Amino acid sequence: MDIRVQSVKFDADEKLLAFVNKKVDKLSKFFDGFLKADVTLSLLPDELNKEVKIRLQVPGDDIYVTRKAKSFEDAVVDCTDVLKGQLVKMKEKKFGK
């Protein structure tokens, strides 16, 4: 799976990029048909000042999730949890239980 990480208004360090790649790559366990994953990390001026957007390109559909948190790691974990549930639901719908 091709994972592309983009950071807006800051430069992401290697530890954060490795964490994002590891978490998003684990999603391939739940659905095999990934084409690409686009991850956008951005800083916001409000209280929950970190935002993560993940877009998965799967055959037939795109799945898009956005989460805000106080740290990028928490937002990534929240996004991947939601995506995991959506992928399991999509797989059951497509292939049966």
C-alpha positions in Angstrom: 0.0 0.0 0.0 1.2 3.5 -0.9 1.1 5.8 2.1 1.6 9.5 1.5 2.0 11.8 4.5 1.7 15.6 4.2 2.3 18.0 7.0 0.8 21.5 6.8 2.4 24.5 8.5 5.2 22.5 10.1 7.8 19.9 9.4 7.0 16.4 10.8 9.9 14.6 12.5 10.9 11.0 11.6 9.3 9.5 14.8 5.9 11.0 13.9 6.1 9.8 10.3 7.1 6.3 11.4 4.2 6.2 13.8 1.7 7.3 11.2 3.0 4.8 8.6 2.9 2.0 11.2 -0.7 2.7 12.2 -2.0 3.2 8.7 -0.2 0.1 7.3 -1.9 -2.0 10.0 -5.2 -1.2 8.3 -4.3 -3.5 5.4 -5.1 -6.5 7.7 -8.7 -5.6 7.6 -9.2 -5.0 3.9 -6.8 -6.1 1.1 -7.8 -3.9 -1.7 -6.1 -0.6 -0.8 -4.7 1.5 -3.6 -3.4 4.5 -1.6 -3.6 6.3 1.7 -3.3 10.1 2.0 -2.6 11.4 5.5 -2.7 15.2 6.2 -1.3 16.5 9.5 -2.1 20.1 10.3 -1.9 22.6 13.1 -5.0 24.6 14.1 -5.2 27.8 16.2 -7.9 26.4 18.6 -7.7 24.4 21.8 -7.5 21.0 20.1 -4.8 22.2 17.9 -3.8 19.1 16.0 -5.8 17.7 13.1 -5.4 14.5 11.2 -7.2 13.7 7.9 -6.9 10.2 6.4 -8.3 9.3 3.0 -8.1 5.7 1.9 -8.6 4.9 -1.7 -10.3 1.5 -2.0 -11.8 0.1 -5.2 -15.2 1.7 -5.7 -15.1 4.1 -2.8 -12.9 6.5 -0.9 -13.1 6.5 2.9 -12.4 9.8 4.6 -11.9 10.5 8.3 -10.9 13.7 10.2 -10.1 13.9 13.9 -8.8 16.6 16.2 -6.8 16.0 19.4 -4.2 17.6 21.6 -1.5 15.4 20.0 -1.0 13.9 16.5 -0.6 10.4 18.0 -4.0 10.5 19.7 -5.7 11.8 16.5 -4.0 9.1 14.3 -5.2 6.4 16.7 -8.7 7.8 16.7 -8.7 7.9 12.9 -7.4 4.4 12.5 -9.9 3.0 14.9 -12.8 4.5 13.0 -11.3 3.4 9.7 -10.9 -0.2 11.0 -14.6 -0.3 11.8 -15.6 1.1 8.4 -13.3 -1.4 6.6 -14.7 -4.4 8.5 -18.2 -3.2 7.6 -17.3 -2.7 4.0 -15.6 -6.1 3.8 -18.6 -7.9 5.3 -21.0 -6.1 3.0 -18.9 -6.9 -0.1 -17.9 -10.5 0.7 -20.5 -11.6 3.3 -19.8 -12.6 6.9 
